[in-house]
Amino acid sequence: MKIIKFETWWLKRDKCLFDQKRKGKSNMDWDVVVLKLTTDTGTEGIATALAARSGQVTESYLHDNIAPVVLGRSPYDREKIWHELWNIDRHLTFFPVYLPGPVDVALWDICAKAAGLPLYKYIGAYRTQLPVYASGLFHEDPEEYVREALYYQSKGINCYKAHPSGPYELDMKIHENIRNAVGPDMKLMSDPVAEYTLEEAIKVGRHLEKLNYEWLEEPFRDFELDKYSRLCAALDLPVAATETTRGCHWGVAQVINQKAADIVRADVSWKCGITGTLKIAHLAESFGMQCEIHTTTMNYMDLVNLHVSCAIRNCKYFEYFVPEEDFSFPMKGLLPIDEQGVIKVPEGPGVGAELDWELIEKLSVSHRAEVLEA
C-alpha cells in the first residue's frame, strides 16, 4: 500500500475567535485546510489543519515541502516520515507549529482503516471515554465567565476552564466569582494565557489553591523556564505548561528536566501529530506526570485527540472548546458528549467521523492535488 494522491482544500471563513488584544493588527480569519491522502488501494486518510493566520501559507507548505516526502511512500512508514519532516523543519525552514501534525494524523487514519479498527484500538486501547471540561474563549465582560460556567454546569458538564483576560487582579476576582457561582463540587481550571510577573503568578496561584482549582495554566510564555521552575516550587497547586513549546518531546523534556511544569500539554495539531503527542505522553508518564491533551480548536482533530487520550493512561480530561458550533466546521455532527458530561470515543474504523464534503466544496477557495506519476 502506498500513497498516490495528496489533496488539500483551503476553506475561507470570515470569522475571528479571539479578542483584539490577541489578534493584533494581523489578519486572523479562522481558516481551515482539509487534507486527504489516498492510497493505491483506495483507502483515504483525512485530517484538518489550522490556518488562522494564512490559509495560503499553510496550503503552500503542504504542497511544496510535505507532499514530495509523502507521495509514493507506505503509510506504515509513519515514524520514518515523521523524522524526515522534522529534519526538513530544522534544516530548510520552520514550519508553522500546526503543520506537520495533520499529515501524521492522515497516515494513522489510513492504517487504522486498513486494519478495520478505531484509531484508539489501533494505537492500543486503555479506555473508551473521558469526562469533558468546557473551555471558553476570552471574554471582555467578566460576568460572561460566570454565565458560561453555569450554562455548561446545567448541561451536565461539571468541569470548566476559564481564560480570563487580565490584569491579574481582575483574573483573581473572576476566579472567585466563578467558584461562588458554581459551588464547591465543580472542577475548575484557569488558563490566563498571560504574561504575569513571577510575583503576580504566585499570588494568583495561592488564591486558586484557596478556591480549590485543579490547575493554573500558562501564566507565562512557555520559554520562561526559570519563572516556571520557581512558580512550581512555590505552589502546591499544579502548574500546566508546554502548550506552545517547540521541539515536540525534545522541547518538553527540557521543561520536565528543569521542573518547570507539574502537568504537560500536547495535542495532535501543535505537537507533530499522533506520533509526537504519544512521544510526549509517554515521556511524561515515565516521570509520573499527567499529559493533559490540549484542544486543536477543530472538532475533527479533537476527536483524534480523544483517540490518543483513550490510548494513554496519564490524561484525566477532554478539553471541550466552546461554544462548540464555532469549532465543529467542517465535521458533520457534534462531539459525542452525553448528559453526564462524558465523551465516548468513536468505534468506527480510523477516526470514525465524517466531514461535510458538500460544504467543503462550496466554501473552498482553493483545491490542489498532487498525484504520483506512474
Secondary structure by P-SEA (a helix, b strand, c coil): ccccbbbbbbbbbccccccccccccccccbbbbbbbbbccccbbbbbcccccccaaaaaaaaccccccccccccccaaaaaaaaaaaaaacccccccccaaaaaaaaaaaaaaaaccccccccccccccbbbbbbbccccccaaaaaaaaaaaaacccbbbbbcccaaaaaaaaaaaaaaaacccbbbbbbccccccaaaaaaaaaaaaaaccccccccccccaaaaaaaaaaacccbbbcccccccaaaaaaaaaaaccccbbbbcccccccaaaaaaaaaaaaaacccbbbbbcccaaaaaaaaaaaaacccccbbbbcccccccccccccccccccccccccccccccccccaaaaaaaaccbbbbbbbcc
